[in-house]
Amino acid sequence: GAGVSQSPSNKVTEKGKDVELRCDPISGHTALYWYRQSLGQGLEFLIYFQGNSAPDKSGLPSDRFSAERTGGSVSTLTIQRTQQEDSAVYLCASSSSGRAETQYFGPGTRLLVL
Amino acid sequence: AQTVTQSQPEMSVQEAETVTLSCTYDTSESDYYLFWYKQPPSRQMILVIRQEAYKQQNATENRFSVNFQKAAKSFSLKISDSQLGDAAMYFCACYSGGSNYKLTFGKGTLLTVNP
């Protein structure tokens, strides 16, 4: 079946602009995760959704970052007033129910803030 | 808090040879799970292998196997009969419960396969 999809694949924006990144999880997966992968770094957890609720937003680096999930499916990560340090690959993953289930990743969105 | 350490930023192997990638972790939980993911230049993170900590038997998946040393908190990945398509960044990750179900990743090992 279809895997996790993300759009856009690449995004170039100017400092100070807002961006929206989209994730479409595997059908039927209730858990959804956002991670950030900066150059030379590992993956950094941002936020976790179970259904439409986000019980853990602890990884969001600042209040410029927000995320929502509607209908228990598609999620959008929004970064307001982008800064150059926001440049990274943003990866989305989903799993069937959370907990110890294997997380399946999308291809990521590469964000470049000029 | 849990940590995952990959001490080898880069490794190389000859095609058809065997290579072992190292990973150590630290967690205070007794129930946890360990993973190896592969990330080729396409950026897609692909699950290679998974190990449940409560299982004593080392996980295997075709040419990929792990050496899970629970007491030493070590979780190395062995790739046998290396192929050109194995060239990628490999990440070790740990899930150890809590309320957020997040994976904690190491910084990765870049594997080059030489023909």
Boltz contact constraints between the chains, C-beta under 6 A:
constraints:
  - contact:
      token1: [A, 42]
      token2: [B, 105]
      max_distance: 6.0
  - contact:
      token1: [A, 42]
      token2: [B, 106]
      max_distance: 6.0
  - contact:
      token1: [A, 42]
      token2: [B, 107]
      max_distance: 6.0
  - contact:
      token1: [A, 43]
      token2: [B, 105]
      max_distance: 6.0
  - contact:
      token1: [A, 45]
      token2: [B, 102]
      max_distance: 6.0
  - contact:
      token1: [A, 48]
      token2: [B, 100]
      max_distance: 6.0
  - contact:
      token1: [A, 48]
      token2: [B, 101]
      max_distance: 6.0
  - contact:
      token1: [A, 56]
      token2: [B, 100]
      max_distance: 6.0
  - contact:
      token1: [A, 98]
      token2: [B, 101]
      max_distance: 6.0
  - contact:
      token1: [A, 99]
      token2: [B, 101]
      max_distance: 6.0
  - contact:
      token1: [A, 100]
      token2: [B, 33]
      max_distance: 6.0
  - contact:
      token1: [A, 100]
      token2: [B, 95]
      max_distance: 6.0
  - contact:
      token1: [A, 102]
      token2: [B, 47]
      max_distance: 6.0
  - contact:
      token1: [A, 105]
      token2: [B, 45]
      max_distance: 6.0
  - contact:
      token1: [A, 107]
      token2: [B, 43]
      max_distance: 6.0
  - contact:
      token1: [A, 107]
      token2: [B, 44]
      max_distance: 6.0
  - contact:
      token1: [A, 108]
      token2: [B, 43]
      max_distance: 6.0
